[in-house]
Amino acid sequence: MSAAALSRSPHDIRSSVPWITWCFHPYLSILSLSTGSKPTSNASTDDSVLVELESLRAALALVLDYYPHLTGRLHFDSNSHTPEIVGLGTGAELLTAHCSLRLDDIKSKSGRILMTSLPGSGSSLLPAFDPTIEGVCRDPILAMQHTCFACGSVALGIRIHHIVCDACGFFQFVRDLAQLYRGLRSSRQNGDDAQKPTLTSPPEIRSYLRDPDTMASEERQAALEYTPSVFYLDERPVPAPKSQASPSTDQLAPPPVLGRVLRFSGQKLQELNARATDPSGHDWVSSNDALVSYLYQLTYRARLQYLTSLGIPTSAAITQLSTGVLSFINMRGPTRLNFSPRYFPNLVYGSYMYLSHELLADGPLWKVTKAVHNMIHAVTPEQMKQTVRWLAVQPDKSRIKMAFDINGSFTASQWSKFDIYVGVDFDVDRQTGR
């Protein structure tokens, strides 16, 4: 494996990370894995190479001109504990790797390539990641890995720290990178290497309320007096972030994190939606409402059944289980905060609730779904805006805590509306158009 650092804008600019990023731990990353088969036409020519490395490197350099803060490093202010980006121009990272497998070797019987079937369940195709605070602040905010398989297929593993953007911003970045890559390839195929492609629409990378000091004194006081429903201030003093301690030999290893792929056909989703709808017909629910509620209730029942199978009485088992559910809402839309669709930083609102044991264990699905639907749709734009302002004016960001215990809860995030497969194609077979 080899690496190359890409540096743009060789000057140091201190840039504040968006306010809403305090919802996320800095060491979380958003990961994307794109695979493609090598084009079959003109296999002996350079044009047939899938995601050609030099063009990818050039496209990455171009896209960083639109996202210069991704070349910096994460930093926490020693007084306010506000996450910031410093050292712009330090660079992003592009790794190259080779895999001895062919994609045909790991395809399922249906012809699909499942994430769990990839090397290391996909993690081997992604840039390495150090989750300690020291590692997050030292290593690049943006890292990519270009992996070439034995058959000529290529996987692109892309990592961006979640503290910088959410899923919507992430896929926007990937689409922008792909657009510039296609433009470069087209120019080179036409013999015009000097022509540099540009984005049809530049991204909005400056975060909302990035400088709360510009707020009027009345606005600032009103923001401080607001009591949000999803956050609170921890009164205990919090030390500065430190790296995670290395586990000692006598400490138990944490349980493994296992991923599973569950597929629901269109017919199954329709049947599930029918079961999840109020029999009176007075309310409506989306497929996402139905699916989240179904998995939420099913997971709780499975955990309860497991504990009781160990001989633990139900009355004791329910004290060990969380009935919480957390769902994230994209606040960009016109019915919410009406931000630019090209807004890159984090802009999500976490909505949560706790249902009763009786409803989750024995209640009908439609009642659970109705509660989940109301939880998501009860959040108003004004509530979002006031919460944003409250977060922005807090003098010590380390005291901000989410009023929800995520441990053992059910967390759902809907990505289907992000058009994750639209515009992210880097190369196509020019004969077949695929």
C-alpha positions in Angstrom: 0.0 0.0 0.0 1.3 3.5 -0.8 0.1 6.9 0.2 0.2 10.4 -1.2 -0.7 13.6 0.6 -2.6 16.4 -1.2 -2.0 19.9 0.1 -4.0 22.9 -1.1 -4.2 26.5 0.1 -0.8 26.6 1.9 -1.8 29.1 4.5 -3.0 28.8 8.0 -6.6 29.9 8.6 -8.5 29.2 11.8 -12.0 28.0 10.9 -14.7 27.1 13.4 -16.3 23.7 13.0 -20.2 23.9 12.8 -22.1 24.2 16.0 -24.3 21.2 15.4 -21.2 18.9 15.3 -21.3 18.7 19.0 -24.1 16.2 18.5 -21.4 13.9 17.2 -18.3 12.5 18.8 -15.2 13.8 16.9 -13.9 10.3 16.3 -16.8 9.1 14.3 -16.3 8.9 10.6 -18.6 8.7 7.6 -17.5 6.0 5.3 -18.5 5.2 1.7 -17.5 2.3 -0.4 -18.0 2.4 -4.1 -17.1 -0.6 -6.3 -17.3 -1.1 -10.1 -16.4 -3.6 -12.7 -13.7 -2.9 -15.2 -15.1 -1.8 -18.5 -14.9 -4.5 -21.2 -14.5 -2.3 -24.3 -11.0 -1.4 -25.5 -9.5 -3.4 -22.6 -6.0 -2.8 -24.0 -6.2 1.0 -23.9 -5.6 3.4 -21.1 -9.1 4.7 -21.5 -10.5 1.4 -20.2 -8.8 1.8 -16.8 -11.5 2.1 -14.2 -11.0 5.1 -11.9 -7.6 5.9 -13.2 -5.4 6.9 -10.3 -3.7 10.0 -11.7 -7.0 11.4 -12.8 -8.5 10.7 -9.4 -5.5 12.5 -7.7 -6.0 15.5 -10.0 -9.8 15.6 -9.3 -9.2 15.3 -5.6 -6.8 18.3 -5.8 -9.4 20.3 -7.7 -12.3 19.5 -5.3 -10.1 20.5 -2.4 -10.1 24.0 -3.8 -13.9 24.0 -3.1 -13.5 22.3 0.2 -10.2 23.8 1.5 -11.0 23.2 5.2 -10.7 19.4 4.5 -7.0 19.9 4.2 -6.7 21.2 7.8 -6.6 19.4 11.1 -9.1 19.2 13.9 -8.3 21.2 17.1 -10.2 21.9 20.4 -10.0 25.3 21.9 -8.4 25.1 25.3 -10.9 27.5 26.9 -14.3 26.9 25.2 -13.5 23.3 24.1 -15.0 24.4 20.7 -13.9 22.1 17.9 -12.0 24.1 15.2 -10.1 23.4 12.0 -6.6 24.8 11.9 -3.6 24.3 9.6 -5.4 24.6 6.3 -3.1 23.2 3.6 -1.7 20.4 5.8 -3.3 18.0 3.3 -5.7 15.2 2.7 -4.6 11.6 2.1 -5.0 9.3 -0.9 -4.0 5.7 -0.4 -3.5 3.0 -3.1 -3.9 -0.7 -2.4 -4.2 -4.0 -4.4 -6.4 -7.0 -3.6 -5.7 -10.5 -5.0 -9.4 -11.4 -5.2 -11.7 -10.9 -8.1 -15.2 -9.5 -7.5 -16.7 -12.7 -9.0 -15.0 -14.5 -6.1 -17.1 -12.7 -3.5 -20.5 -12.3 -5.3 -23.4 -13.9 -3.7 -25.6 -16.4 -5.5 -27.9 -13.6 -6.5 -25.1 -11.7 -8.1 -25.0 -9.0 -5.4 -21.9 -7.9 -3.7 -22.6 -7.6 0.0 -20.5 -5.4 2.3 -20.1 -8.3 4.7 -18.5 -10.4 1.9 -15.8 -7.9 1.1 -12.3 -8.2 2.6 -12.5 -7.5 6.3 -16.3 -6.9 5.8 -15.3 -3.8 3.9 -13.0 -2.3 6.5 -9.9 -3.5 4.6 -11.0 -1.3 1.7 -11.1 1.8 3.8 -8.3 4.1 5.1 -7.0 3.1 8.5 -8.4 5.1 11.4 -7.2 6.0 14.9 -10.2 6.8 17.1 -8.3 8.5 19.9 -8.6 12.3 20.3 -4.9 12.5 19.5 -5.3 10.5 16.4 -8.3 12.4 15.2 -6.5 15.8 15.7 -3.3 14.5 14.1 -4.6 12.6 11.1 -6.3 14.0 7.9 -9.9 15.0 8.1 -10.3 13.5 4.6 -8.8 10.2 3.6 -9.4 8.0 0.5 -8.3 4.5 -0.4 -8.2 3.3 -4.1 -8.1 -0.5 -4.1 -7.6 -2.4 -7.4 -8.9 -6.0 -7.6 -7.3 -8.7 -9.6 -10.1 -8.4 -12.2 -9.4 -4.7 -12.7 -12.4 -3.6 -10.6 -11.8 -0.7 -8.2 -13.2 0.1 -4.8 -13.1 3.7 -3.5 -13.2 3.9 0.3 -13.8 7.5 1.5 -13.6 8.7 5.0 -14.5 12.2 6.4 -14.8 12.9 10.1 -18.4 13.2 11.1 -17.7 16.3 13.1 -17.2 18.1 9.8 -20.3 17.0 7.8 -23.3 14.7 7.9 -24.4 12.1 5.3 -26.0 14.7 3.0 -22.9 16.8 2.9 -20.7 13.7 2.5 -22.6 12.4 -0.6 -22.5 16.0 -2.0 -18.7 15.9 -1.7 -18.5 12.5 -3.5 -20.7 13.8 -6.3 -18.5 16.9 -6.7 -15.4 14.7 -6.8 -17.0 12.4 -9.4 -18.1 15.4 -11.5 -14.6 16.8 -11.6 -13.1 13.4 -12.3 -15.4 12.8 -15.3 -14.6 16.3 -16.5 -10.8 15.6 -16.4 -11.2 12.3 -18.1 -13.3 13.8 -20.9 -10.8 16.6 -21.4 -7.9 14.2 -21.6 -9.7 11.9 -24.0 -10.3 14.9 -26.2 -6.6 15.8 -26.1 -7.2 19.0 -24.1 -5.2 18.4 -20.9 -5.1 22.1 -20.2 -8.8 22.4 -19.8 -9.7 22.2 -16.1 -13.3 21.3 -15.2 -15.3 23.3 -12.7 -18.3 22.5 -10.5 -21.6 23.7 -11.9 -22.6 25.0 -8.4 -20.0 25.6 -5.6 -20.7 24.1 -2.2 -21.7 26.1 0.8 -19.0 25.2 3.3 -19.4 28.1 5.9 -21.4 26.9 8.8 -24.5 28.7 10.1 -23.8 30.9 13.2 -20.1 30.1 12.9 -19.5 33.4 14.8 -22.1 33.8 17.5 -20.5 37.0 18.7 -22.1 38.7 15.8 -25.6 38.1 17.3 -27.3 41.1 18.8 -27.3 41.2 22.6 -31.0 40.6 22.8 -30.8 37.6 20.5 -27.9 36.2 22.5 -29.7 36.6 25.8 -32.8 34.9 24.4 -30.7 32.1 23.2 -29.1 31.6 26.6 -32.5 31.5 28.3 -34.0 28.9 26.0 -34.3 25.4 27.4 -33.9 22.8 24.6 -35.6 19.5 24.8 -32.7 17.4 23.4 -29.7 19.0 25.2 -28.7 20.1 28.6 -25.6 21.5 30.3 -23.6 19.2 32.5 -22.8 21.1 35.7 -19.7 18.9 36.5 -16.3 20.3 35.4 -15.1 18.4 32.3 -11.3 18.0 31.7 -9.9 18.7 28.3 -10.2 15.8 25.8 -7.5 13.1 26.2 -6.6 10.2 24.1 -8.2 6.9 25.0 -6.1 4.9 27.4 -4.7 1.6 26.2 -6.6 -1.3 27.7 -4.6 -3.3 30.3 -4.2 -7.0 29.9 -6.6 -7.7 32.8 -9.5 -5.7 31.1 -12.1 -7.6 29.3 -12.3 -7.0 25.6 -15.5 -5.3 24.4 -18.0 -7.5 22.6 -17.6 -7.6 18.9 -19.7 -5.3 16.7 -21.4 -7.3 14.0 -23.1 -6.0 10.9 -26.1 -7.6 9.2 -27.7 -6.9 5.9 -31.5 -7.1 5.9 -33.3 -6.7 2.6 -37.0 -5.8 2.2 -38.7 -6.1 -1.2 -41.2 -3.5 -2.4 -44.0 -6.0 -1.7 -42.8 -6.6 1.9 -42.6 -2.9 2.5 -46.2 -2.4 1.3 -47.3 -5.2 3.6 -45.4 -3.7 6.5 -46.8 -0.3 5.8 -50.3 -1.7 5.9 -49.7 -3.3 9.3 -48.1 -0.1 10.6 -51.1 2.1 9.7 -53.8 3.1 12.1 -56.8 0.8 11.3 -59.1 3.8 11.6 -57.5 5.2 8.5 -57.2 8.7 10.0 -53.4 8.9 9.9 -50.7 8.2 7.4 -47.2 6.8 7.9 -44.2 6.6 5.6 -42.4 3.4 4.7 -39.5 4.7 6.8 -41.8 5.2 9.8 -43.1 1.6 9.4 -39.6 0.1 8.9 -38.0 1.9 11.8 -40.9 1.0 14.1 -40.8 -2.6 13.0 -37.1 -3.0 13.7 -37.3 -1.0 16.9 -40.1 -3.2 18.4 -38.5 -6.4 17.0 -35.1 -5.6 18.5 -36.6 -4.9 21.9 -38.6 -8.1 21.9 -35.5 -10.1 20.8 -33.4 -8.6 23.6 -36.2 -9.3 26.1 -36.5 -12.9 24.9 -32.8 -13.4 25.2 -32.6 -12.2 28.8 -35.6 -14.3 29.9 -34.1 -17.4 28.2 -31.2 -17.0 30.6 -33.6 -17.5 33.5 -33.9 -13.8 34.3 -37.4 -12.8 35.4 -39.2 -10.4 33.1 -39.5 -7.9 35.9 -35.7 -7.9 36.2 -35.0 -8.1 32.5 -36.9 -4.9 31.7 -34.7 -2.9 34.1 -31.7 -3.9 31.9 -33.3 -2.8 28.6 -33.6 0.6 27.1 -36.9 1.5 25.5 -35.4 4.5 23.8 -35.4 5.3 20.1 -33.4 8.0 18.4 -33.9 9.3 14.8 -32.1 12.1 13.0 -33.9 14.7 10.9 -32.2 16.6 8.0 -33.0 20.3 8.7 -32.1 21.6 5.2 -35.5 21.4 3.6 -37.9 24.3 2.8 -40.4 23.1 5.5 -37.6 23.1 8.1 -34.7 25.7 8.2 -34.8 26.2 4.4 -31.0 26.0 3.9 -29.2 25.8 0.6 -29.3 22.2 -0.8 -25.5 22.7 -1.3 -25.0 23.2 2.5 -22.1 20.9 3.4 -21.7 21.0 7.2 -23.7 19.0 9.7 -27.4 20.1 9.8 -29.3 17.3 11.5 -31.6 17.3 14.5 -31.8 14.3 16.9 -35.4 13.5 17.9 -35.9 10.8 20.6 -38.4 9.2 22.9 -38.9 6.4 25.3 -41.9 4.1 24.9 -43.4 1.8 27.6 -42.3 -1.8 28.0 -45.9 -2.9 27.6 -46.3 -1.2 24.2 -43.0 -2.6 22.8 -43.4 -6.1 24.2 -47.1 -6.6 23.5 -48.6 -3.7 21.6 -49.6 -3.7 18.0 -47.1 -2.3 15.4 -49.4 0.5 14.3 -49.3 2.1 17.8 -45.5 2.0 17.9 -45.4 3.4 14.4 -47.8 6.2 15.3 -45.6 7.2 18.2 -42.5 7.2 16.0 -44.2 9.2 13.3 -45.4 11.8 15.8 -41.9 12.0 17.4 -40.4 12.9 14.0 -43.1 15.3 12.8 -43.6 17.1 16.0 -40.3 18.9 15.7 -41.0 22.5 14.4 -38.6 24.8 12.4 -38.8 27.2 15.3 -37.7 24.5 17.8 -34.8 23.7 15.5 -33.7 27.3 15.1 -33.9 28.0 18.9 -31.9 24.8 19.6 -29.2 25.9 17.1 -28.9 29.3 18.7 -28.7 27.8 22.2 -25.9 25.5 21.1 -24.0 28.4 19.4 -23.9 30.7 22.4 -22.7 28.2 25.0 -19.3 29.4 26.2 -18.1 25.9 27.1 -19.0 23.3 24.5 -17.7 20.5 26.6 -20.7 20.9 29.0 -23.3 20.2 26.2 -24.8 16.8 26.6 -27.6 15.1 24.8 -30.6 14.3 27.0 -30.7 10.8 25.7 -28.9 7.7 26.8 -27.8 6.1 23.5 -26.4 3.0 25.1 -28.7 0.1 24.4 -31.2 2.2 22.6 -32.4 1.8 19.0 -31.0 4.4 16.6 -32.2 4.9 13.0 -30.9 7.1 10.2 -32.6 7.2 6.8 -30.2 7.6 3.9 -32.6 6.7 1.1 -33.4 10.4 0.4 -29.8 11.3 -0.2 -29.8 9.9 -3.7 -26.6 8.1 -2.8 -26.3 6.4 -6.2 -27.0 9.5 -8.3 -24.0 11.3 -9.8 -21.4 9.2 -8.0 -20.3 7.2 -11.1 -16.7 7.9 -11.9 -16.3 5.8 -15.1 -18.6 4.1 -17.5 -18.1 1.6 -20.4 -18.5 3.9 -23.4 -19.8 1.1 -25.6 -22.5 -0.2 -23.3 -23.1 3.0 -21.3 -22.8 1.2 -18.0 
